[in-house]
Amino acid sequence: MDALVVVNHRSHALLERFLAATAHGLDACVVVVDNFSTDEERDAARRVADSHGWELVTAANDGFGAGVNRGVARARELGCDAFLVVNPDLELDPATARGLLDAARRDPLALVGPRILRPDGSVWFAGGALDTATGRTRTRLDLVGPTPQWLTGACLALHDELWGRVGGFSDAYFMYWEDIDLSVRVRAAGGRLVVEHGLTAVHDVGGTQEQAGTRRKSDLYYRHNCRGRLVFAARNLDRPAVRSWALRSVGYARQVVLRGGRRQLLRSPGPVWAAARGTAEGLWYARRDRRDRLREDQGATA
């Protein structure tokens, strides 16, 4: 049996708009994980799930990856062995969803994603690349270019065999960079990353990223983009590379803030403070991780 898994956080209206269309006509179990925001939002998510016969899993808000892990765990309990993880703001027709699930079944060690467009038809994601020297990412590889180094968590299909090998998303991340971390671990476990360029989805970019009561990206977007980058470095790179990423962290934070435009800063310094906080948290994580590894090494040689 197949499962469609989505993490909800203040986005019940998007579930009704996008997820309902994907699930219609798709023979799959739908699991919605509500990461808590407010009692009103949880009640609204429950009403949407009940109206469509979806499974609702309620949880504290401890991050996107943790939410996906809960959703897949529930899907496995229900007898599912292939999973399609989608963002609430992803427009995905049932035939494309079926194509992604079938691709995962044909190759149980493949992590599979579609080509993702913006609403205006431009390419938002077509395979990710990572520059390990600088910590910068690319999201639009050429069709005949290199094998992707990572796939976006906005839309991923995989078989239970691969999920069992990698153990799902790491709980070291709250949001952002957990999909790059997962992609690295998939490759390390002998899996493959596959972009099905013949299958396309549309991402309502920013649909789940806005700050409540505003029209700008949320502080969580800035904070955890900056934090997640340094957490990834600490978990996956050697000490010289971690040091290099740390030295570039202020420049990276500036780049992330400017994704929301300069005009937002005239209204609020929130993005700057959030990026600074995330950078500080990431640097602290990297320092703590290094300290813990040194203790492990000392214990092993004692």
DRENGUFI-335840 format. One line per field, with one value per residue: x, y, z of N, C-alpha, C in turn; residue in three letters; residue number from 1. Coordinates in nm, 3 decimals, m for minus. Layout:
% residues N
n_x: X_...
n_y: Y_...
n_z: Z_...
ca_x: X_...
ca_y: Y_...
ca_z: Z_...
c_x: X_...
c_y: Y_...
c_z: Z_...
res: ala_...
n: NUM_...
This chain:
% residues 302
n_x: 0.085_0.042_0.145_0.059_0.217_0.205_0.316_0.159_0.143_m0.005_m0.144_m0.388_m0.570_m0.426_m0.402_m0.661_m0.677_m0.461_m0.365_m0.598_m0.668_m0.452_m0.478_m0.722_m0.852_m0.616_m0.495_m0.419_m0.309_m0.364_m0.175_m0.177_0.026_m0.006_0.180_0.194_0.042_m0.171_m0.466_m0.694_m0.604_m0.533_m0.784_m0.903_m0.742_m0.807_m1.078_m1.059_m0.913_m1.089_m1.307_m1.219_m1.147_m0.889_m0.594_m0.506_m0.232_m0.135_0.096_0.359_0.528_0.810_0.964_1.010_1.128_1.102_0.827_0.765_0.884_0.714_0.479_0.543_0.599_0.343_0.213_0.349_0.259_0.001_0.031_0.161_0.415_0.546_0.621_0.513_0.621_0.502_0.496_0.256_0.196_0.226_0.142_0.026_m0.057_m0.270_m0.177_0.094_0.180_0.132_0.318_0.562_0.553_0.545_0.795_0.960_0.892_0.985_1.257_1.378_1.584_1.604_1.581_1.335_1.238_1.036_1.059_1.032_0.825_0.772_0.470_0.463_0.576_0.851_1.158_1.185_1.307_1.537_1.701_1.962_2.274_2.574_2.820_3.087_3.300_3.221_2.965_2.743_2.444_2.292_1.996_1.899_1.987_2.125_1.938_2.087_2.298_2.518_2.477_2.234_2.320_2.159_1.812_1.508_1.305_1.047_0.905_0.918_0.968_0.987_1.085_1.000_1.222_1.449_1.393_1.417_1.690_1.813_1.684_1.508_1.448_1.695_1.680_1.824_1.782_1.554_1.406_1.479_1.772_1.762_1.680_1.897_2.085_1.958_1.974_2.251_2.297_2.146_2.292_2.528_2.437_2.418_2.215_2.030_1.990_1.729_1.598_1.298_1.258_1.054_0.827_0.634_0.581_0.414_0.521_0.393_0.560_0.667_0.425_0.407_0.584_0.547_0.552_0.334_0.057_0.184_0.336_0.579_0.869_0.895_1.037_1.136_1.216_1.449_1.607_1.641_1.742_1.999_2.096_2.066_2.247_2.500_2.473_2.453_2.712_2.868_2.785_2.854_3.095_3.458_3.689_3.843_3.671_3.436_3.525_3.577_3.317_3.203_3.342_3.239_2.982_2.852_2.833_2.674_2.439_2.360_2.301_2.079_1.892_1.850_1.707_1.447_1.415_1.508_1.329_1.166_1.314_1.284_1.050_1.074_1.326_1.333_1.405_1.688_1.768_1.671_1.825_2.078_2.047_2.004_2.250_2.425_2.328_2.386_2.666_2.724_2.624_2.801_3.042_2.988_2.943_3.196_3.340_3.215_3.291_3.566_3.580_3.480_3.681_3.897_3.809_3.807_4.075_4.175
n_y: m0.120_0.228_0.549_0.887_1.153_1.435_1.728_1.946_2.288_2.554_2.558_2.459_2.547_2.524_2.249_2.177_2.301_2.202_1.936_1.782_1.772_1.627_1.382_1.293_1.039_0.900_0.600_0.570_0.579_0.858_1.054_1.301_1.508_1.707_1.961_2.136_2.457_2.642_2.597_2.644_2.609_2.340_2.223_2.298_2.161_1.902_1.894_1.917_1.684_1.485_1.527_1.429_1.173_1.122_1.018_1.157_1.274_1.401_1.633_1.781_2.079_2.000_2.026_1.992_1.755_1.572_1.562_1.444_1.195_1.092_1.076_0.886_0.668_0.617_0.554_0.320_0.156_0.127_m0.042_0.042_0.062_0.223_0.562_0.894_1.204_1.525_1.884_2.108_2.317_2.233_2.175_1.898_1.667_1.372_1.171_1.230_1.200_0.926_0.833_0.899_0.741_0.488_0.485_0.478_0.229_0.066_0.094_0.026_0.140_0.401_0.751_0.962_1.238_1.499_1.727_2.060_2.336_2.694_2.889_3.061_2.917_2.902_2.730_2.591_2.384_2.139_1.930_1.921_2.083_2.100_2.309_2.218_2.361_2.621_2.611_2.685_2.641_2.495_2.479_2.409_2.205_2.117_1.936_1.730_1.723_1.671_1.397_1.456_1.603_1.641_1.624_1.808_1.838_1.911_1.748_1.415_1.074_0.743_0.404_0.162_0.002_0.163_0.369_0.227_0.175_0.428_0.545_0.760_1.118_1.329_1.431_1.646_1.879_2.154_2.280_2.307_2.221_1.963_1.795_1.791_1.671_1.419_1.331_1.300_1.092_0.892_0.837_0.750_0.516_0.349_0.411_0.585_0.904_1.045_1.246_1.277_1.400_1.407_1.425_1.664_1.910_2.182_2.447_2.650_2.890_2.999_2.964_2.832_2.974_3.229_3.494_3.504_3.715_3.893_3.980_3.885_3.661_3.415_3.455_3.213_3.098_3.244_3.207_2.923_2.843_2.949_2.830_2.554_2.510_2.520_2.318_2.102_2.108_2.048_1.787_1.645_1.715_1.755_1.890_2.119_2.204_2.263_2.479_2.660_2.701_2.818_3.059_3.185_3.232_3.472_3.613_3.431_3.444_3.705_3.680_3.507_3.664_3.868_3.736_3.780_4.038_4.388_4.580_4.479_4.512_4.772_4.777_4.601_4.477_4.212_3.987_4.012_3.982_3.723_3.571_3.620_3.501_3.232_3.176_3.202_2.992_2.776_2.788_2.735_2.475_2.343_2.380_2.241_1.986_1.924_1.921_1.703_1.496_1.497_1.412_1.154_1.043_1.060_0.891_0.651_0.604_0.582
n_z: 0.000_m0.067_0.063_0.131_0.270_0.476_0.642_0.854_0.944_1.054_0.811_0.714_0.523_0.289_0.272_0.206_m0.038_m0.200_m0.121_m0.115_m0.386_m0.489_m0.357_m0.449_m0.638_m0.621_m0.519_m0.221_0.119_0.323_0.534_0.767_0.952_1.221_1.324_1.612_1.632_1.703_1.904_1.754_1.490_1.497_1.539_1.299_1.113_1.187_1.117_0.838_0.776_0.871_0.704_0.463_0.516_0.604_0.781_1.088_1.264_1.568_1.707_1.905_1.804_1.683_1.462_1.100_0.988_1.203_1.212_0.962_1.006_1.204_1.057_0.857_1.021_1.122_0.883_0.816_1.023_0.937_0.730_0.500_0.244_0.069_0.025_m0.021_0.031_0.077_0.055_0.209_0.037_m0.223_m0.555_m0.706_m0.939_m0.942_m1.123_m1.157_m0.892_m0.869_m1.057_m0.931_m0.697_m0.817_m0.939_m0.715_m0.621_m0.827_m0.799_m0.515_m0.366_m0.430_m0.389_m0.482_m0.678_m0.832_m1.115_m1.022_m1.053_m1.041_m0.985_m1.206_m1.407_m1.425_m1.340_m1.024_m0.880_m0.985_m0.918_m0.684_m0.603_m0.410_m0.287_m0.123_m0.037_0.019_0.125_m0.017_m0.210_m0.504_m0.704_m0.950_m1.167_m1.491_m1.740_m1.854_m1.691_m1.406_m1.167_m0.918_m0.602_m0.388_m0.291_m0.276_0.017_m0.034_m0.202_m0.210_m0.290_m0.171_m0.100_0.153_0.209_0.163_0.345_0.584_0.582_0.610_0.822_0.829_0.864_1.022_1.362_1.439_1.310_1.278_1.073_0.726_0.547_0.643_0.443_0.269_0.432_0.463_0.197_0.165_0.345_0.227_m0.005_0.114_0.223_0.012_m0.159_m0.423_m0.584_m0.758_m1.007_m1.158_m1.446_m1.630_m1.484_m1.325_m1.072_m0.904_m0.710_m0.466_m0.390_m0.080_0.039_0.282_0.432_0.528_0.768_1.040_1.009_0.843_0.522_0.466_0.459_0.717_1.048_1.134_0.896_0.826_1.055_1.077_0.831_0.848_1.085_1.022_0.812_0.937_1.123_0.949_0.839_1.068_1.115_0.888_0.760_0.747_0.996_0.896_0.687_0.826_0.975_0.768_0.665_0.888_0.903_0.683_0.753_0.823_0.582_0.444_0.597_0.543_0.271_0.285_0.426_0.238_0.047_0.100_0.020_0.032_0.119_0.317_0.546_0.616_0.747_0.960_1.182_1.219_1.042_1.030_1.300_1.341_1.159_1.267_1.517_1.442_1.318_1.537_1.696_1.529_1.518_1.785_1.803_1.628_1.766_2.005_1.901_1.800_2.042_2.170_1.997_2.032_2.297_2.265_2.106_2.282_2.481_2.341_2.304_2.552
ca_x: 0.000_0.114_0.104_0.085_0.247_0.223_0.326_0.081_0.168_m0.078_m0.167_m0.502_m0.632_m0.348_m0.438_m0.788_m0.656_m0.366_m0.357_m0.722_m0.662_m0.356_m0.530_m0.841_m0.822_m0.492_m0.521_m0.313_m0.345_m0.316_m0.143_m0.145_0.085_m0.024_0.275_0.106_0.059_m0.276_m0.580_m0.786_m0.548_m0.544_m0.924_m0.929_m0.676_m0.885_m1.199_m1.022_m0.878_m1.210_m1.396_m1.165_m1.112_m0.745_m0.540_m0.443_m0.139_m0.109_0.229_0.421_0.603_0.954_1.034_0.957_1.176_1.039_0.688_0.764_0.914_0.592_0.382_0.584_0.580_0.200_0.183_0.400_0.166_m0.120_0.065_0.217_0.557_0.601_0.578_0.531_0.619_0.478_0.465_0.116_0.179_0.270_0.037_0.074_m0.174_m0.264_m0.096_0.234_0.202_0.142_0.445_0.670_0.544_0.583_0.940_1.020_0.872_1.073_1.394_1.357_1.694_1.609_1.506_1.285_1.166_0.999_1.101_0.934_0.813_0.697_0.342_0.481_0.634_0.997_1.204_1.221_1.402_1.559_1.819_2.044_2.418_2.628_2.961_3.133_3.403_3.160_2.835_2.636_2.369_2.221_1.871_1.852_2.088_2.084_1.876_2.189_2.410_2.564_2.381_2.210_2.378_2.052_1.675_1.430_1.201_0.914_0.837_1.008_0.909_1.084_1.033_1.028_1.356_1.543_1.362_1.476_1.836_1.862_1.621_1.430_1.517_1.764_1.611_1.915_1.734_1.414_1.359_1.583_1.896_1.742_1.669_2.032_2.142_1.899_2.029_2.388_2.290_2.095_2.404_2.621_2.377_2.409_2.098_2.046_1.904_1.674_1.500_1.216_1.234_0.928_0.718_0.648_0.491_0.420_0.537_0.346_0.675_0.634_0.294_0.420_0.700_0.517_0.535_0.193_0.013_0.265_0.352_0.720_0.910_0.892_1.164_1.185_1.285_1.584_1.681_1.679_1.832_2.135_2.135_2.074_2.370_2.613_2.448_2.492_2.858_2.921_2.750_2.892_3.220_3.574_3.708_3.877_3.553_3.346_3.584_3.555_3.175_3.178_3.396_3.153_2.843_2.790_2.798_2.560_2.320_2.321_2.237_1.949_1.803_1.818_1.609_1.317_1.414_1.555_1.221_1.111_1.394_1.234_0.935_1.109_1.460_1.316_1.487_1.830_1.784_1.649_1.942_2.188_2.023_2.029_2.394_2.484_2.290_2.460_2.806_2.727_2.607_2.925_3.142_2.950_2.964_3.340_3.379_3.168_3.372_3.697_3.565_3.467_3.812_3.980_3.761_3.845_4.219_4.214
ca_y: 0.000_0.355_0.653_1.028_1.207_1.580_1.793_2.069_2.387_2.676_2.552_2.373_2.593_2.468_2.108_2.172_2.349_2.124_1.794_1.716_1.747_1.519_1.256_1.251_0.944_0.829_0.491_0.579_0.626_0.996_1.080_1.441_1.530_1.847_2.019_2.230_2.603_2.692_2.505_2.668_2.546_2.195_2.186_2.313_2.050_1.781_1.898_1.887_1.542_1.405_1.542_1.352_1.039_1.111_0.989_1.275_1.251_1.528_1.633_1.909_2.128_1.984_2.034_1.928_1.618_1.492_1.542_1.343_1.065_1.045_1.039_0.760_0.563_0.582_0.487_0.183_0.084_0.099_m0.141_0.105_0.036_0.325_0.688_1.018_1.316_1.649_2.006_2.149_2.416_2.172_2.132_1.772_1.593_1.231_1.090_1.255_1.133_0.783_0.810_0.905_0.621_0.372_0.491_0.431_0.084_m0.001_0.101_0.047_0.213_0.534_0.865_1.012_1.365_1.551_1.863_2.146_2.468_2.799_2.912_3.130_2.824_2.894_2.613_2.613_2.280_2.033_1.860_2.011_2.069_2.161_2.343_2.191_2.459_2.746_2.590_2.739_2.538_2.523_2.402_2.390_2.143_2.093_1.805_1.630_1.755_1.568_1.338_1.551_1.575_1.640_1.647_1.889_1.772_1.955_1.635_1.300_0.941_0.638_0.274_0.128_m0.054_0.274_0.436_0.147_0.188_0.560_0.580_0.883_1.246_1.353_1.526_1.757_1.998_2.191_2.291_2.343_2.143_1.823_1.718_1.772_1.570_1.291_1.292_1.253_0.961_0.797_0.798_0.673_0.385_0.274_0.451_0.674_1.021_1.046_1.347_1.235_1.527_1.399_1.445_1.800_1.963_2.329_2.488_2.785_2.928_3.089_2.935_2.790_3.042_3.366_3.530_3.525_3.854_3.976_3.925_3.853_3.530_3.408_3.455_3.075_3.074_3.300_3.146_2.782_2.832_2.977_2.727_2.423_2.501_2.490_2.183_2.008_2.104_1.976_1.646_1.577_1.760_1.750_2.011_2.237_2.251_2.326_2.610_2.745_2.738_2.909_3.190_3.242_3.228_3.606_3.638_3.346_3.500_3.823_3.632_3.452_3.775_3.943_3.662_3.842_4.175_4.491_4.666_4.425_4.559_4.904_4.757_4.524_4.417_4.071_3.893_4.022_3.920_3.579_3.513_3.625_3.398_3.101_3.161_3.177_2.857_2.681_2.789_2.666_2.332_2.293_2.374_2.132_1.860_1.899_1.884_1.567_1.401_1.489_1.326_1.015_0.999_1.041_0.770_0.534_0.581_0.569
ca_z: 0.000_m0.075_0.158_0.105_0.402_0.474_0.773_0.858_1.048_1.016_0.666_0.683_0.399_0.179_0.263_0.132_m0.174_m0.278_m0.088_m0.154_m0.530_m0.513_m0.304_m0.522_m0.745_m0.593_m0.425_m0.121_0.252_0.346_0.674_0.795_1.083_1.261_1.419_1.682_1.628_1.792_1.918_1.642_1.371_1.511_1.515_1.156_1.046_1.215_1.035_0.699_0.768_0.888_0.588_0.351_0.559_0.619_0.913_1.149_1.375_1.634_1.767_1.937_1.688_1.700_1.335_0.981_0.976_1.307_1.171_0.856_1.068_1.269_0.954_0.796_1.122_1.124_0.756_0.825_1.110_0.858_0.628_0.380_0.224_m0.021_0.085_m0.095_0.124_0.002_0.129_0.195_m0.070_m0.349_m0.647_m0.763_m0.986_m0.901_m1.215_m1.123_m0.765_m0.896_m1.124_m0.833_m0.614_m0.898_m0.957_m0.591_m0.612_m0.924_m0.747_m0.371_m0.304_m0.491_m0.337_m0.609_m0.676_m0.963_m1.149_m0.955_m1.113_m0.973_m1.053_m1.335_m1.502_m1.414_m1.265_m0.885_m0.841_m1.084_m0.870_m0.606_m0.592_m0.289_m0.289_0.012_0.001_0.063_0.187_m0.102_m0.281_m0.630_m0.708_m1.088_m1.251_m1.628_m1.761_m1.887_m1.605_m1.313_m1.074_m0.808_m0.471_m0.290_m0.338_m0.183_0.095_m0.074_m0.267_m0.213_m0.285_m0.142_m0.056_0.293_0.220_0.177_0.472_0.690_0.580_0.655_0.949_0.821_0.880_1.148_1.450_1.472_1.238_1.297_0.935_0.629_0.543_0.677_0.319_0.218_0.520_0.425_0.067_0.188_0.410_0.128_m0.090_0.197_0.250_m0.112_m0.236_m0.537_m0.593_m0.893_m1.045_m1.272_m1.516_m1.703_m1.389_m1.272_m0.970_m0.894_m0.571_m0.433_m0.310_0.029_0.094_0.422_0.487_0.568_0.908_1.071_1.012_0.754_0.387_0.447_0.506_0.863_1.119_1.136_0.769_0.834_1.165_1.060_0.717_0.895_1.180_0.958_0.733_1.024_1.177_0.844_0.831_1.184_1.109_0.765_0.701_0.835_1.076_0.815_0.614_0.923_1.006_0.651_0.661_0.999_0.868_0.580_0.799_0.821_0.443_0.410_0.664_0.466_0.148_0.320_0.458_0.117_m0.033_0.127_m0.029_0.124_0.169_0.441_0.658_0.654_0.834_1.079_1.183_1.256_0.964_1.068_1.431_1.328_1.094_1.364_1.618_1.383_1.299_1.669_1.738_1.447_1.562_1.912_1.775_1.570_1.873_2.095_1.829_1.798_2.178_2.196_1.921_2.097_2.414_2.219_2.063_2.400_2.549_2.263_2.312_2.693
c_x: 0.088_0.059_0.145_0.099_0.271_0.227_0.254_0.128_0.108_m0.115_m0.285_m0.571_m0.558_m0.376_m0.565_m0.768_m0.571_m0.371_m0.482_m0.722_m0.565_m0.414_m0.649_m0.802_m0.692_m0.520_m0.408_m0.372_m0.286_m0.298_m0.102_m0.092_0.070_0.079_0.209_0.145_m0.040_m0.386_m0.675_m0.735_m0.557_m0.687_m0.957_m0.865_m0.754_m1.013_m1.168_m0.991_m1.002_m1.300_m1.349_m1.129_m0.963_m0.709_m0.472_m0.358_m0.111_0.023_0.264_0.501_0.753_1.025_0.971_0.999_1.114_0.894_0.677_0.788_0.790_0.489_0.417_0.567_0.434_0.161_0.233_0.309_0.040_m0.093_0.123_0.366_0.618_0.539_0.609_0.512_0.603_0.455_0.317_0.093_0.226_0.149_0.089_m0.047_m0.159_m0.178_0.053_0.269_0.218_0.274_0.563_0.670_0.586_0.734_1.012_1.003_0.963_1.217_1.387_1.471_1.708_1.525_1.465_1.211_1.132_1.076_0.993_0.940_0.749_0.564_0.355_0.547_0.785_1.036_1.244_1.324_1.411_1.684_1.913_2.192_2.464_2.777_3.015_3.243_3.341_3.029_2.720_2.571_2.315_2.101_1.821_1.966_2.035_2.027_1.979_2.313_2.443_2.450_2.359_2.276_2.274_1.919_1.599_1.324_1.061_0.835_0.937_0.928_1.019_1.013_1.074_1.169_1.460_1.519_1.425_1.627_1.884_1.797_1.544_1.515_1.586_1.685_1.703_1.869_1.590_1.346_1.475_1.714_1.876_1.728_1.806_2.103_2.089_1.958_2.170_2.385_2.234_2.210_2.504_2.570_2.363_2.288_2.132_1.949_1.859_1.575_1.428_1.176_1.105_0.806_0.737_0.541_0.506_0.422_0.490_0.447_0.636_0.500_0.297_0.532_0.669_0.505_0.388_0.161_0.093_0.267_0.500_0.749_0.920_1.031_1.223_1.260_1.430_1.667_1.731_1.752_1.976_2.183_2.159_2.201_2.489_2.597_2.489_2.643_2.916_2.898_2.814_3.030_3.336_3.597_3.750_3.757_3.454_3.396_3.560_3.410_3.143_3.227_3.310_3.009_2.776_2.748_2.679_2.432_2.269_2.247_2.096_1.849_1.760_1.726_1.469_1.307_1.457_1.441_1.160_1.185_1.354_1.118_0.971_1.252_1.455_1.401_1.634_1.854_1.767_1.769_2.062_2.171_2.052_2.176_2.462_2.451_2.367_2.606_2.820_2.713_2.738_3.034_3.114_2.974_3.112_3.389_3.339_3.252_3.511_3.689_3.553_3.603_3.904_3.939_3.803_3.992_4.267_4.247
c_y: 0.125_0.455_0.790_1.094_1.356_1.632_1.927_2.158_2.519_2.674_2.464_2.416_2.539_2.319_2.093_2.209_2.254_1.974_1.719_1.682_1.634_1.385_1.203_1.159_0.869_0.725_0.486_0.623_0.766_1.017_1.227_1.451_1.678_1.884_2.140_2.377_2.668_2.586_2.520_2.600_2.394_2.149_2.195_2.199_1.920_1.778_1.864_1.738_1.454_1.410_1.459_1.208_1.017_1.078_1.116_1.232_1.387_1.520_1.773_1.952_2.117_1.969_1.953_1.781_1.525_1.463_1.436_1.205_1.007_0.998_0.907_0.644_0.519_0.510_0.342_0.097_0.044_0.004_m0.084_0.076_0.122_0.458_0.805_1.133_1.445_1.764_2.041_2.242_2.365_2.128_2.012_1.692_1.445_1.144_1.107_1.188_0.983_0.748_0.809_0.782_0.496_0.369_0.442_0.281_0.009_m0.006_0.130_0.119_0.354_0.632_0.946_1.144_1.410_1.678_1.956_2.286_2.566_2.819_2.983_3.043_2.814_2.777_2.655_2.510_2.175_1.956_1.958_1.978_2.144_2.186_2.326_2.287_2.584_2.727_2.651_2.625_2.590_2.432_2.374_2.336_2.125_1.953_1.696_1.650_1.641_1.511_1.434_1.506_1.577_1.667_1.725_1.807_1.816_1.843_1.521_1.171_0.841_0.515_0.249_0.071_0.056_0.348_0.360_0.160_0.319_0.606_0.711_1.007_1.254_1.455_1.638_1.888_2.026_2.205_2.347_2.267_1.998_1.736_1.695_1.666_1.431_1.241_1.237_1.113_0.854_0.746_0.715_0.532_0.301_0.306_0.548_0.791_1.037_1.161_1.296_1.362_1.527_1.418_1.582_1.829_2.114_2.365_2.632_2.845_3.031_3.060_2.893_2.865_3.180_3.381_3.559_3.673_3.947_3.913_3.894_3.711_3.530_3.415_3.314_3.042_3.123_3.228_3.006_2.755_2.850_2.870_2.593_2.404_2.461_2.356_2.078_1.995_2.023_1.826_1.572_1.610_1.748_1.886_2.133_2.293_2.319_2.466_2.708_2.791_2.838_3.050_3.261_3.261_3.365_3.642_3.555_3.401_3.622_3.781_3.581_3.563_3.848_3.865_3.720_3.986_4.275_4.570_4.614_4.478_4.700_4.892_4.688_4.473_4.268_3.974_3.894_3.954_3.769_3.510_3.512_3.518_3.259_3.074_3.129_3.035_2.751_2.673_2.716_2.515_2.273_2.281_2.258_1.996_1.824_1.854_1.741_1.464_1.386_1.400_1.180_0.960_0.972_0.916_0.644_0.501_0.564_0.424
c_z: 0.000_0.026_0.107_0.241_0.390_0.617_0.765_0.973_1.000_0.867_0.628_0.553_0.277_0.163_0.180_m0.013_m0.258_m0.249_m0.131_m0.303_m0.562_m0.473_m0.383_m0.638_m0.726_m0.486_m0.324_0.012_0.271_0.496_0.687_0.937_1.116_1.366_1.484_1.658_1.724_1.802_1.800_1.515_1.380_1.486_1.366_1.076_1.067_1.131_0.889_0.683_0.778_0.765_0.468_0.389_0.573_0.764_0.967_1.267_1.437_1.709_1.814_1.815_1.715_1.566_1.223_0.973_1.078_1.272_1.062_0.915_1.137_1.166_0.888_0.894_1.128_0.996_0.757_0.913_1.034_0.742_0.501_0.369_0.114_0.020_m0.009_0.003_0.043_0.098_0.112_0.077_m0.205_m0.431_m0.727_m0.809_m0.953_m0.993_m1.186_m0.991_m0.784_m0.965_m1.029_m0.743_m0.691_m0.920_m0.832_m0.575_m0.710_m0.874_m0.598_m0.298_m0.362_m0.410_m0.460_m0.590_m0.816_m0.995_m1.094_m1.014_m1.016_m1.047_m1.187_m1.441_m1.500_m1.324_m1.124_m0.837_m0.951_m1.048_m0.802_m0.611_m0.469_m0.308_m0.147_0.057_0.063_0.139_0.110_m0.181_m0.414_m0.636_m0.849_m1.175_m1.392_m1.641_m1.786_m1.800_m1.510_m1.229_m0.958_m0.679_m0.361_m0.359_m0.231_m0.112_0.060_m0.141_m0.285_m0.209_m0.254_m0.089_0.088_0.311_0.240_0.309_0.588_0.696_0.640_0.786_0.948_0.837_1.016_1.231_1.497_1.409_1.277_1.161_0.851_0.656_0.586_0.552_0.255_0.300_0.484_0.294_0.081_0.249_0.318_0.041_m0.011_0.224_0.123_m0.196_m0.348_m0.527_m0.737_m0.908_m1.169_m1.348_m1.598_m1.615_m1.324_m1.168_m0.969_m0.746_m0.554_m0.336_m0.204_0.093_0.240_0.493_0.543_0.718_0.933_1.079_0.924_0.616_0.360_0.496_0.657_0.922_1.127_1.008_0.778_0.940_1.129_0.929_0.763_0.993_1.109_0.877_0.819_1.094_1.075_0.836_0.946_1.173_0.991_0.709_0.801_0.900_0.993_0.739_0.707_0.958_0.891_0.642_0.771_0.967_0.764_0.626_0.799_0.679_0.398_0.472_0.589_0.338_0.176_0.349_0.332_0.022_m0.015_0.081_0.077_0.188_0.298_0.564_0.702_0.752_0.965_1.069_1.211_1.176_1.003_1.202_1.422_1.264_1.189_1.471_1.563_1.361_1.431_1.717_1.659_1.488_1.695_1.894_1.723_1.678_1.967_2.030_1.826_1.936_2.209_2.121_1.983_2.221_2.376_2.178_2.182_2.476_2.475_2.276_2.455_2.731
res: met_asp_ala_leu_val_val_val_asn_his_arg_ser_his_ala_leu_leu_glu_arg_phe_leu_ala_ala_thr_ala_his_gly_leu_asp_ala_cys_val_val_val_val_asp_asn_phe_ser_thr_asp_glu_glu_arg_asp_ala_ala_arg_arg_val_ala_asp_ser_his_gly_trp_glu_leu_val_thr_ala_ala_asn_asp_gly_phe_gly_ala_gly_val_asn_arg_gly_val_ala_arg_ala_arg_glu_leu_gly_cys_asp_ala_phe_leu_val_val_asn_pro_asp_leu_glu_leu_asp_pro_ala_thr_ala_arg_gly_leu_leu_asp_ala_ala_arg_arg_asp_pro_leu_ala_leu_val_gly_pro_arg_ile_leu_arg_pro_asp_gly_ser_val_trp_phe_ala_gly_gly_ala_leu_asp_thr_ala_thr_gly_arg_thr_arg_thr_arg_leu_asp_leu_val_gly_pro_thr_pro_gln_trp_leu_thr_gly_ala_cys_leu_ala_leu_his_asp_glu_leu_trp_gly_arg_val_gly_gly_phe_ser_asp_ala_tyr_phe_met_tyr_trp_glu_asp_ile_asp_leu_ser_val_arg_val_arg_ala_ala_gly_gly_arg_leu_val_val_glu_his_gly_leu_thr_ala_val_his_asp_val_gly_gly_thr_gln_glu_gln_ala_gly_thr_arg_arg_lys_ser_asp_leu_tyr_tyr_arg_his_asn_cys_arg_gly_arg_leu_val_phe_ala_ala_arg_asn_leu_asp_arg_pro_ala_val_arg_ser_trp_ala_leu_arg_ser_val_gly_tyr_ala_arg_gln_val_val_leu_arg_gly_gly_arg_arg_gln_leu_leu_arg_ser_pro_gly_pro_val_trp_ala_ala_ala_arg_gly_thr_ala_glu_gly_leu_trp_tyr_ala_arg_arg_asp_arg_arg_asp_arg_leu_arg_glu_asp_gln_gly_ala_thr_ala
n: 1_2_3_4_5_6_7_8_9_10_11_12_13_14_15_16_17_18_19_20_21_22_23_24_25_26_27_28_29_30_31_32_33_34_35_36_37_38_39_40_41_42_43_44_45_46_47_48_49_50_51_52_53_54_55_56_57_58_59_60_61_62_63_64_65_66_67_68_69_70_71_72_73_74_75_76_77_78_79_80_81_82_83_84_85_86_87_88_89_90_91_92_93_94_95_96_97_98_99_100_101_102_103_104_105_106_107_108_109_110_111_112_113_114_115_116_117_118_119_120_121_122_123_124_125_126_127_128_129_130_131_132_133_134_135_136_137_138_139_140_141_142_143_144_145_146_147_148_149_150_151_152_153_154_155_156_157_158_159_160_161_162_163_164_165_166_167_168_169_170_171_172_173_174_175_176_177_178_179_180_181_182_183_184_185_186_187_188_189_190_191_192_193_194_195_196_197_198_199_200_201_202_203_204_205_206_207_208_209_210_211_212_213_214_215_216_217_218_219_220_221_222_223_224_225_226_227_228_229_230_231_232_233_234_235_236_237_238_239_240_241_242_243_244_245_246_247_248_249_250_251_252_253_254_255_256_257_258_259_260_261_262_263_264_265_266_267_268_269_270_271_272_273_274_275_276_277_278_279_280_281_282_283_284_285_286_287_288_289_290_291_292_293_294_295_296_297_298_299_300_301_302
